[in-house]
Every structure is written in structure tokens, then in C-alpha cells.
């Protein structure tokens, strides 16, 4: 089993058995500055650190992301108002992450991210 399949299985096991689909969702993640950074990983697949770290949040500065269902052949990824090719490094990482949670492979998303830092 590949690392991505094992991570997907771990993620899927944590999700509720019954999920109600939404037409749109959004979230904001503030940026943080590490003051004391951890060293090493105790679980590489889950990206868990050996030690905790200390950081400060930059409040209103960060990433705002909105997911919307679209009728399209492929997902679409937009970064700061610019549509990216799906084979770009950023779009590829975003779509691979979304795939960990996707239960309907025919469902396509518009993923819009705006970064203020």
C-alpha cells in the first residue's frame, strides 16, 4: 500500500459515515510565525512532530479558501484571482489534499484561495 493510500484510509476512517453534501464551504487560516520550532517527525505519514512548537498568529493575515461545486470535467484551482494549470505545483498539492476527503470521484470543485501575506 502506498503512503497516499494509507493516509487516505486514515482520513476516511475519521470522517462521519454519513455526510451531507454542500454546494459551498469556506475557511480562513491565519498565518503563524514560529518562535520555537519542533525538530523531527514522530509520524511522517500524518506529519506529526516529535516536540511541540511555539508560534504567534498574525491575526487577519493568512489564507481564505472557498470550495464550490462546479459542472466541469476537472477541478479548477485559483490562487489570488488567477486560475492555475492543474499540473502546477500548488494546484497539484491542493487537489491531492482534497482527494483525501472526496468520496465521489465525479464531483468537481472550484478551489479559490486568497493569501494576504
C-alpha positions in Angstrom: 0.0 0.0 0.0 1.4 3.4 -0.9 1.8 6.2 1.6 -1.0 8.3 0.0 -3.4 5.3 0.2 -2.6 4.8 3.9 -3.1 8.5 4.6 -6.4 8.4 2.7 -7.6 5.4 4.7 -6.7 7.2 8.0 -8.5 10.4 6.9 -11.6 8.4 5.7 -11.7 6.5 9.0 -12.0 9.8 10.9 -14.9 11.2 8.8 -18.5 10.6 9.7 -20.2 7.7 7.9 -23.0 9.9 6.6 -22.1 13.4 5.2 -24.4 15.9 3.8 -23.0 17.5 0.6 -22.8 21.3 0.5 -22.7 23.5 -2.5 -20.1 25.7 -1.0 -17.7 25.9 2.0 -15.1 28.3 3.1 -12.4 28.7 5.8 -9.8 31.1 7.0 -6.4 30.1 8.3 -4.2 32.8 9.9 -0.5 32.8 9.2 1.8 31.9 12.1 5.4 32.8 12.8 7.3 30.0 14.6 9.2 31.3 17.6 10.4 27.9 18.8 10.2 25.2 16.1 10.0 21.5 16.6 12.6 19.2 15.2 11.8 15.8 13.6 8.7 13.8 12.9 7.2 11.1 15.1 4.8 10.1 12.2 5.8 11.1 8.7 2.5 10.0 7.1 0.4 12.1 9.4 3.0 14.9 9.6 3.1 14.8 13.4 6.0 16.4 15.2 8.3 14.9 17.9 8.1 18.0 20.0 5.6 20.9 20.1 6.4 24.3 18.8 5.6 27.8 19.9 4.3 30.4 17.4 2.3 33.6 17.2 -0.7 34.2 14.9 -0.8 37.1 12.5 -4.5 37.6 13.1 -6.2 38.8 9.9 -3.2 37.9 7.7 -3.5 34.4 6.2 -5.3 32.3 3.6 -9.1 32.4 2.8 -10.2 29.4 0.8 -13.6 28.7 -0.7 -14.7 25.4 -2.3 -17.7 25.4 -4.7 -19.2 22.5 -6.7 -18.9 23.1 -10.4 -20.1 21.3 -13.5 -16.8 20.6 -15.2 -14.6 17.8 -16.4 -11.8 18.7 -13.9 -11.3 20.6 -10.7 -10.3 24.2 -11.0 -7.8 26.0 -8.7 -7.5 29.7 -8.4 -4.8 31.5 -6.3 -5.2 35.2 -5.7 -7.7 35.5 -8.5 -5.5 33.7 -11.1 -6.6 30.3 -12.4 -3.7 27.8 -12.2 -2.9 24.9 -14.5 -3.7 21.7 -12.7 -0.2 20.4 -13.2 1.3 23.4 -11.4 2.9 22.5 -8.0 0.3 24.4 -5.9 -2.8 23.2 -7.8 -1.5 19.6 -7.7 -0.9 19.7 -4.0 -4.3 21.2 -3.3 -6.2 18.7 -5.5 -4.3 15.8 -4.0 -5.2 17.0 -0.5 -8.9 17.4 -1.5 -8.8 13.9 -2.9 -8.1 12.6 0.6 -11.6 13.7 1.7 -13.5 13.1 -1.6 -15.9 10.2 -1.6 -17.5 10.9 -5.0 -14.8 10.9 -7.7 -17.2 12.5 -10.2 -17.7 15.6 -8.1 -15.6 18.6 -9.3 -14.7 21.7 -7.3 -13.6 25.2 -7.8 -11.0 25.9 -5.2 -10.3 29.6 -4.7 -7.6 30.7 -2.3 -6.6 34.2 -1.5 -3.5 34.9 0.6 -2.9 38.2 2.3 0.7 37.5 3.2 
